[in-house]
């Protein structure tokens, strides 16, 4: 293969992943409409993905003893991130959920300082200010007072972004572990969180839905979760972090277009302005990694 193809394939891989993550809300809403609650959709989809995960754990299981506490935190953080994100895109407006989710650079700055002891660089302070300002603009509603998340969908989206940031910080801490073991453990975390929430919500009774709905959830696991995970892992493994992070922002474009075409959802001007600041913060965060020598 030529050098050009070796560079192009990871980019295309990340673009595919971004498009899939930006549109995954649609099959999830279809499953919800078919009577399969979001938590059950998650449980079936990720249980299917874990067929591959079990193979990965079998091959890389010895790595789990290196830093079990960090792995546990990463698994639960990633589990909450995925569960909360899925429930958020079912509950709230797609584009608003995506933009609030991308507050993750704000949480990353805070968590990297607390957990990794990283000093706040000029870029980190800029990211903090931009993301926080964007959130205030998006959430500001004079009738409701303070700019807090409004409704369940907002809170789920914000907390999903926090879980994503915490998971990434823990992954950075566990550099010695392979991508495959961390991927499998993260899937286990999703299943644990989903099962726990089903028990707490009293929804342990298996839903009575058509066979096609169950097949749809299985298909989402095979052609959705597995493909999205592997394409992200391939792209991130072959590109510098700052490039992959910026490419993955295409998820917002996919989300905006799909939400407009499939659900006729419109984004308010106030949300565009706040969202633009949040996206800009993610962009600055990605390039800060390059300047600090965190990537090649």
N, C-alpha and C positions, 0 to 999 in steps of 0.2 A: 504493500500500500504506500501511496505517496505521502509526503509530509502534510500536504494540504488535506488529504482525506483523514489523516490521523487527528488533525485539528478540527475538522468539520464534524466528524462523528460525535464527539462529546458535546459540541454546541447543539447539534440536532437532538441529541439525547436529552439535554436539559430543556430545550424548547418543547419537546414532546411531554416531558414530565410537568412542565409549567402549564401547558394546555390542559393536561388531564386533571391536575389539582385545581385549576380554575373552573373546570366544568363538572367535577365529581359531584357537586351539589345536585345536579339534575337527576342522575339515576337514584341518588339517595331519596330525593323527594318522590320519585316514582315508586320506590319501595315503600315509603311511608304512606303514599296514597293507596297502595295495595294492601295495607293493613299491617305491614311489618315495621314496628317502631324503630327509631334510629338506633337505639342500643342493641336491638336484636340484629339489625343490619350489620352493625359493627362486629358483633360477636360472630356471625356466620362468615362475613368477609375475611376477618382476620384469622379465624380458625382454619379457613381454607388456605390462607397464606402460610400458616404455621406448618403445613405439610412440608413446605420447603424449609421453614425455620427449624424443624426437628432435624433435618439433614445437616443444616449448618451447625446446630448445637452439638450434634454427634461428632462432627469433624473438628470443631474448635472448642469443645467443652472444657478442655484443660485450661483455657484462658480465663474462665470464670472465677478462678481462685485468686487471681492477681489483685483485684481491687473490688471485692464483692459489695462493699458499702456504696461505692461510687456507681457501680452497675445498678444497684437497687434504686438509687435516686434517679439515675438516668431513665430506667425502665418506667418508673411511676410518673416521672415528668413527661416522658414521651407518650405514655398511655393517656394521661390527662389531656395533653395537647391534641391528640388525634380524636379522642372521644368528644371533648368540648368543641373542637372545630366542626366535626360532623353534626353535632346537635345544633350548633350555631347556624350553619348554612341551611338547616332544615327550618329553624325557628325564625331567623331574621333575614333582612335584605342582603343578597349575596355580596354586593360590592362593599357595603358598609362593614360586613363581617370581615372581608378580606383586608380592608384598610385598617381596621382595629387590630386584626391579627398581626399586621406588620408594624405594630408598636414594639415588636420583639427587640429591635436594636436598643430601645430605651432600657428594657429590662436586662439586656445583655451587659450594658455598661455598668449597671448597678451590681449585678451578680458577679461579673468578672472581678470587680473591686472587692466584694465581700468574700468570695470563695477562692479566687486565684491570687488575690492580693495585687492585681494589676493597677498601676497608677493611672489616673485619669489624664490622658493626653489632651492636647488642644482639640483634636478631632473628636475624641470621646465626649468632651464637654459640649461641642457643637452638635453632635448627634443627640445628646440628652436634651438640649434646648429646642432643637428642631422638632423632635418627636413629641415632646411634651406640649409645645405650642400647637402642633398639628392636632393632637388629641383634644386640647381645650377648644379649638375652633370647631372641630367636628361635633363635639359633645355639648357645646354651649346652647342652652335653650333658656331664654330669659324667664319663661313661664315656670321652669322647673328649678331655677336657682343655680346651684353649683354645677359645674360641667362634669357630672358623673355619668357612667354608662346608663343608658335608658332601656330598661327591659332585660329579659333573660338572654336574648340573642347577643346583646352588647357585652354583658358580663361574661358569657361563654367565650366570645371572640377574644376579649382582652385576656382572660385567663389562659386561653389556648396559646396566645402569643407568649405569655409568661412561661408556660410549660415548655414551649419550643426553645426559648432562650436558656432556661435552666438545663434542658437536655443537651443543648449545644455546648454549654460551659462544661458540663460533666464529660462530654465526649472529648473536648479539648484536653481535659485533665487526664484522660485515659488514652494517651497516644500509643502506648505499647500494645493495645488490643487491636485485633483485626476488625475491619469494617464488617465482616460477615457475622462475627460473634455479637457485635453491638447491634446489628440489624435484627438478628433473631431475638435477642433479649428485649429490644424495644417492642417487638411484636407481642412478646409475652406480657409486657407491661400494659399494652392496650387491652389484652384479654382480661387481665386481672382487674383493671379499672372498670371495664364494661360489665363484668360479672358482679363486681361489688355494687355498682350503681343499680343494676337490675334487682339485686337483693334488697337494697335500701329502698328502692322505689316500689317494691312489692310486685314486680313484673316478671316473676320467675316462671309463670305458666307459659308454656310454649304457645305462640299465637296460632290461630287457625286461619291460614291463608292458602291461596292457590299454589299448586306445585310450581307454576311458572315464577311466582314471586320468590320462592326459595332458590330456584335455579338462578334467578337474577342476582340474588345476594352472593351465591357461590361464584357466579361469573364476575361480579365486582371484585371478589377476592383474587381470582386468578388473573383476569385481564386488567384489573384496576390496581389493587394494592401492590401485588407482586411487581407488575410492570413499572408502576410509578416509583417504587422503592429502588428497583434495579437501575432504572434510567438515571435517577438522581445520583446513586452511588457511582455509576460509571462516569457520568459527567463531572462530578465533583472530584473524582480520583484522577482525572486526566486534564483538569484545568486549574489554574490558580484560583484561590478562594474568592478574590475580588471579582474575577470574571464570572464565575459560576453564580455568585450572589446576585449580580446585576442581571444576568440572563434569566434567573428564576423570578425576577420581578415581572416577567411577561405573564405570570399567573394573573396579575391584576387586569391586564388587557383581555385575557381569555375570560376572566370572570365578568368583566364589564360587558363584553360583547354577548356572551352567552346569556347573562341575566336580562339584557335588553331584548334579545331575539326570542328566548324561550319563556321568560317570565314577565316581560314588559316592565321591568323594574328600571326606574330612572334615579340617577344620583343628583342630589340637591347641590346647587352651587357652593353652599357652605361646606358640604362634605368633600367636594372636589378640591377646595382650597386647603382644608385640613389634611386631606389625603395626600395632596401633592407634597406637603411638608414632611409627612411621614415617609413617603417614598424617597424623597430627597435625603432624609436621615439614613435610610437603609443604604442608599447609594454612597453617601459619605463614609458610612461604617465599613462598607466593602473596600473602598479605596484606602481607608486608614490602615487596613491589614497589610496592604501592599507597601505603604510608606514605612510601616514599622518593622518590615522584614519578616512578617509572619508567614509569607508565602514566597515562592520563587518568582 
